[in-house]
Amino acid sequence: MQKACGRIPTELLYRSMRNTACLALLLCLIWPVSAATIVAPTDVIRDYQSMVGTTPPELYELRRNAYSRRDAVELLLTCQALRLGGYTAPIRFVAIDPYPRRLAELQTGRATLTGNTSWLADLQGRPLDVSPALIESGQFEAALFTAPDNHRALRSQTLADIQQLSAVSHRTWTADWQVLQSLRLARLDAAPQWVSMVRMVASKRTDFLLAPFQPSEDGSLSEEGRRLVPISGIKLVLPGSRHLAISRTAPDASAARQALEKGLALMHASKLISRAYQVSGFFLPQGDRRVRINP
């Protein structure tokens, strides 16, 4: 039985979020309010909704299940931080799959914030505000996922072994792309979408892709009925910190930013964010013996 990552680690914080939810409902009944629009990929919103069901995010008790992967958990943390920080207006999701377009929606003010973290290097120099880090530099560890019947890939245990393989990624995922380039692989392919990458690896047109460690019992990931498994015993560490991007021009951006920063500070202080990442399988347990293979 997996331990719950409680709704809030102390009863005081739990009451604060519950009272905020009640206040939000009361205000909505009294007068119209603006809303925070959160942009996220379609599959992330789908998994988030499957994970929490009809439970309001501030009342949802996080447990490890098939949907509690890092991206879905980050969307939950974003909503919880807004509510904990005192944001009482409605929160709505808009599904946008291309990563550059999500950032463009924030820059034009059509969306308020992202529901998933981005690398700080991707956000610097853009007309956007940046949240405190949810993932500090050096904390992002990734697995190498391959097809269950790609035996050559599954036998790989050293950098020299991995250099004989091919990989696929997205060019706009700068941290992933740069780390994969640094490995000096036999081939590095580019694909336009996540699902395209999964299809290429599943069909063995390319050997592996990078993804966070997963919450499933065997560590596998699934997409469109295709199952990929991690190469055991090894991992990559991606440099840099990860943050939520916030619009400067969206109607409710200032209120959302202030609430988000306050909520994240409380959640960091109570270790709720690190525990949530542990439940998602993203943070490996202490004592894990996987070997880092990138320089």
C-alpha positions as CSV (number, residue, x, y, z in Angstrom):
1,M,0.0,0.0,0.0
2,Q,1.4,3.4,-1.0
3,K,1.5,6.1,1.5
4,A,-0.5,9.2,0.9
5,C,1.2,12.5,0.2
6,G,-1.4,14.2,2.4
7,R,-3.5,17.0,1.3
8,I,-1.5,19.4,3.5
9,P,1.2,18.2,5.9
10,T,-0.3,20.0,8.9
11,E,-3.9,20.5,10.0
12,L,-3.4,24.2,10.1
13,L,-2.5,24.4,6.4
14,Y,-5.3,22.0,5.5
15,R,-7.8,24.2,7.3
16,S,-6.4,27.2,5.4
17,M,-6.9,25.6,2.0
18,R,-10.4,24.3,3.0
19,N,-11.4,27.8,4.1
20,T,-10.0,29.2,0.9
21,A,-12.1,26.8,-1.2
22,C,-15.3,27.8,0.8
23,L,-14.5,31.5,0.3
24,A,-14.0,30.9,-3.5
25,L,-17.4,29.3,-3.8
26,L,-19.1,32.1,-1.8
27,L,-17.4,34.8,-3.9
28,C,-18.5,33.0,-7.1
29,L,-22.1,33.1,-6.0
30,I,-22.0,36.8,-5.0
31,W,-20.3,38.4,-8.0
32,P,-18.5,37.5,-11.2
33,V,-14.8,37.1,-10.9
34,S,-11.9,36.7,-13.4
35,A,-10.2,33.3,-13.8
36,A,-6.7,31.9,-14.0
37,T,-6.1,30.1,-17.3
38,I,-3.5,27.4,-17.0
39,V,-2.1,25.9,-20.2
40,A,-0.8,22.4,-20.3
41,P,-0.5,19.5,-22.8
42,T,-3.6,17.5,-23.6
43,D,-2.3,14.3,-22.1
44,V,-1.3,16.0,-18.9
45,I,-4.8,17.5,-18.4
46,R,-6.3,14.1,-19.2
47,D,-4.1,12.3,-16.6
48,Y,-4.7,15.0,-14.0
49,Q,-8.5,14.7,-14.5
50,S,-8.2,10.9,-14.3
51,M,-6.1,11.2,-11.1
52,V,-8.2,13.7,-9.1
53,G,-11.7,12.9,-10.6
54,T,-14.2,15.5,-9.3
55,T,-12.3,16.3,-6.1
56,P,-11.2,20.0,-5.9
57,P,-7.4,20.1,-6.1
58,E,-7.0,21.7,-2.6
59,L,-8.9,18.7,-1.1
60,Y,-7.3,15.9,-3.2
61,E,-5.1,13.5,-1.3
62,L,-2.2,12.4,-3.5
63,R,-1.5,8.7,-3.8
64,R,0.7,6.9,-6.3
65,N,-1.4,5.4,-9.2
66,A,-1.2,5.0,-12.9
67,Y,-1.9,8.7,-13.5
68,S,0.3,10.3,-10.9
69,R,3.3,11.0,-13.1
70,R,5.4,14.1,-12.7
71,D,3.5,16.3,-15.2
72,A,0.1,15.5,-13.8
73,V,1.4,16.0,-10.2
74,E,2.9,19.4,-11.2
75,L,-0.5,20.5,-12.5
76,L,-2.0,19.5,-9.2
77,L,0.8,21.4,-7.3
78,T,0.1,24.5,-9.3
79,C,-3.6,24.5,-8.5
80,Q,-2.9,23.7,-4.8
81,A,-0.3,26.5,-4.5
82,L,-2.8,29.0,-6.0
83,R,-5.5,28.1,-3.5
84,L,-3.1,27.9,-0.6
85,G,-1.8,31.3,-1.5
86,G,-5.3,32.8,-1.3
87,Y,-6.3,32.8,-5.0
88,T,-10.2,32.5,-4.9
89,A,-11.1,33.0,-8.6
90,P,-11.9,30.0,-10.8
91,I,-9.1,28.0,-12.4
92,R,-9.6,26.7,-15.9
93,F,-7.4,24.5,-18.1
94,V,-6.6,25.0,-21.8
95,A,-5.0,22.1,-23.7
96,I,-2.1,23.3,-25.9
97,D,0.4,20.7,-27.1
98,P,3.3,22.6,-28.8
99,Y,5.6,23.9,-26.1
100,P,6.5,27.2,-27.9
101,R,2.8,27.9,-28.3
102,R,2.1,27.6,-24.6
103,L,4.7,30.2,-23.9
104,A,3.4,32.4,-26.7
105,E,-0.1,32.3,-25.1
106,L,1.4,33.7,-21.9
107,Q,3.3,36.4,-23.7
108,T,0.2,37.6,-25.4
109,G,-1.9,37.5,-22.2
110,R,-4.4,34.9,-23.4
111,A,-3.3,32.5,-20.7
112,T,-2.2,33.2,-17.1
113,L,0.4,30.5,-16.3
114,T,1.8,27.1,-17.2
115,G,0.7,24.0,-15.3
116,N,4.1,22.3,-15.8
117,T,7.6,23.5,-15.1
118,S,10.0,24.7,-17.7
119,W,13.8,25.0,-17.6
120,L,14.9,28.4,-16.4
121,A,17.1,28.7,-19.5
122,D,14.0,28.5,-21.7
123,L,12.3,31.3,-19.8
124,Q,15.1,33.8,-19.4
125,G,15.0,36.7,-21.8
126,R,11.2,36.3,-22.4
127,P,8.6,38.9,-21.3
128,L,7.4,36.5,-18.6
129,D,7.5,36.2,-14.9
130,V,9.1,33.1,-13.4
131,S,8.0,31.3,-10.2
132,P,10.4,30.1,-7.5
133,A,12.0,26.8,-8.5
134,L,9.9,23.6,-8.0
135,I,12.9,21.5,-9.1
136,E,16.4,22.7,-8.1
137,S,19.4,22.3,-10.3
138,G,20.7,18.7,-10.2
139,Q,17.4,17.3,-9.0
140,F,16.1,16.3,-12.5
141,E,17.0,12.7,-13.1
142,A,15.8,10.9,-16.2
143,A,15.5,7.3,-17.3
144,L,16.3,6.0,-20.8
145,F,13.1,4.3,-22.1
146,T,13.2,1.6,-24.8
147,A,11.0,-1.0,-26.3
148,P,10.5,-4.2,-24.1
149,D,12.0,-6.3,-26.9
150,N,15.0,-4.0,-27.8
151,H,17.5,-6.4,-26.2
152,R,20.6,-4.5,-27.3
153,A,19.3,-1.3,-25.6
154,L,18.3,-3.2,-22.5
155,R,21.7,-4.7,-22.1
156,S,23.4,-1.3,-22.2
157,Q,25.0,-0.4,-18.8
158,T,27.8,2.1,-19.6
159,L,28.3,5.3,-21.6
160,A,30.2,3.3,-24.2
161,D,27.2,1.0,-24.6
162,I,24.7,3.9,-24.9
163,Q,26.9,5.6,-27.5
164,Q,26.2,2.7,-29.9
165,L,22.4,3.5,-29.7
166,S,20.1,6.1,-31.3
167,A,17.7,8.4,-29.4
168,V,14.8,10.7,-30.2
169,S,13.8,14.0,-28.7
170,H,12.3,17.4,-29.5
171,R,14.7,20.2,-30.5
172,T,12.8,22.8,-28.4
173,W,13.4,20.7,-25.3
174,T,16.8,22.3,-24.9
175,A,18.0,20.6,-21.8
176,D,17.1,17.1,-23.1
177,W,18.6,17.9,-26.6
178,Q,21.8,19.2,-25.2
179,V,22.4,16.3,-22.8
180,L,21.7,13.8,-25.6
181,Q,24.1,15.6,-27.9
182,S,26.8,15.5,-25.3
183,L,26.5,11.7,-25.2
184,R,27.8,11.5,-28.8
185,L,25.2,8.9,-29.8
186,A,25.2,6.9,-33.0
187,R,22.2,9.0,-34.1
188,L,19.9,11.7,-32.5
189,D,16.5,12.0,-34.2
190,A,14.1,14.9,-33.9
191,A,10.3,14.4,-33.6
192,P,7.5,17.0,-33.4
193,Q,5.5,15.5,-30.6
194,W,5.8,13.3,-27.5
195,V,3.5,10.7,-29.0
196,S,5.7,10.5,-32.2
197,M,8.7,9.8,-30.0
198,V,6.9,6.9,-28.3
199,R,5.9,5.5,-31.6
200,M,9.4,5.6,-32.9
201,V,10.9,3.9,-29.9
202,A,8.1,1.3,-29.7
203,S,8.6,0.4,-33.4
204,K,12.4,0.3,-32.8
205,R,13.0,3.0,-35.5
206,T,15.1,4.6,-32.7
207,D,16.4,3.0,-29.6
208,F,15.4,5.2,-26.7
209,L,13.9,8.4,-25.4
210,L,14.4,10.4,-22.2
211,A,11.6,10.7,-19.7
212,P,11.2,11.1,-15.9
213,F,11.0,8.0,-13.7
214,Q,7.4,6.8,-13.6
215,P,5.0,5.9,-10.8
216,S,4.1,2.4,-12.3
217,E,5.1,-0.7,-10.3
218,D,7.6,-1.8,-13.0
219,G,8.7,1.8,-13.9
220,S,7.3,1.5,-17.4
221,L,5.4,4.3,-19.3
222,S,2.5,3.8,-21.6
223,E,1.1,5.9,-24.4
224,E,-1.6,5.0,-26.9
225,G,-1.3,1.4,-25.7
226,R,2.4,1.3,-26.4
227,R,4.6,0.3,-23.4
228,L,8.2,1.4,-22.9
229,V,10.5,0.2,-20.2
230,P,13.5,1.9,-18.5
231,I,17.0,0.6,-19.1
232,S,17.9,-0.7,-15.7
233,G,20.8,0.5,-13.5
234,I,21.5,3.8,-15.3
235,K,20.2,7.4,-15.4
236,L,20.9,10.8,-16.8
237,V,21.0,14.0,-14.8
238,L,19.8,17.2,-16.6
239,P,21.3,20.5,-15.4
240,G,19.3,23.5,-14.5
241,S,16.3,24.4,-12.3
242,R,12.6,24.2,-13.4
243,H,10.0,26.9,-12.8
244,L,6.4,27.8,-13.7
245,A,6.0,30.6,-16.3
246,I,3.5,33.4,-15.5
247,S,2.1,36.0,-17.9
248,R,2.7,39.7,-17.3
249,T,-0.3,40.8,-19.3
250,A,-3.1,38.4,-18.6
251,P,-6.1,40.0,-16.7
252,D,-5.5,38.2,-13.4
253,A,-1.8,37.6,-13.7
254,S,-0.7,39.8,-10.8
255,A,-3.1,38.2,-8.3
256,A,-2.2,34.7,-9.6
257,R,1.5,35.4,-9.3
258,Q,1.3,36.6,-5.7
259,A,-0.8,33.7,-4.6
260,L,1.4,31.2,-6.4
261,E,4.6,32.5,-4.8
262,K,3.0,32.5,-1.4
263,G,1.5,29.0,-1.8
264,L,4.8,27.5,-3.2
265,A,6.7,29.0,-0.2
266,L,4.3,27.3,2.2
267,M,4.5,24.1,0.3
268,H,8.3,24.1,0.2
269,A,8.5,24.8,3.9
270,S,6.2,21.9,4.7
271,K,8.1,19.5,2.2
272,L,4.8,18.9,0.3
273,I,6.5,19.5,-3.1
274,S,9.3,17.1,-2.5
275,R,6.9,14.5,-1.1
276,A,4.7,14.9,-4.2
277,Y,7.6,14.3,-6.5
278,Q,8.5,11.2,-4.5
279,V,4.9,9.9,-4.9
280,S,5.1,10.5,-8.6
281,G,8.2,8.4,-8.9
282,F,10.2,11.3,-10.2
283,F,12.4,11.7,-7.1
284,L,14.2,8.4,-6.7
285,P,14.2,6.9,-3.1
286,Q,17.3,7.4,-1.0
287,G,19.8,4.6,-1.5
288,D,18.9,4.1,-5.2
289,R,21.8,2.5,-7.0
290,R,21.3,3.7,-10.5
291,V,24.5,5.0,-12.0
292,R,24.7,8.4,-13.7
293,I,26.2,7.9,-17.1
294,N,26.4,11.5,-18.5
295,P,29.5,13.6,-17.7
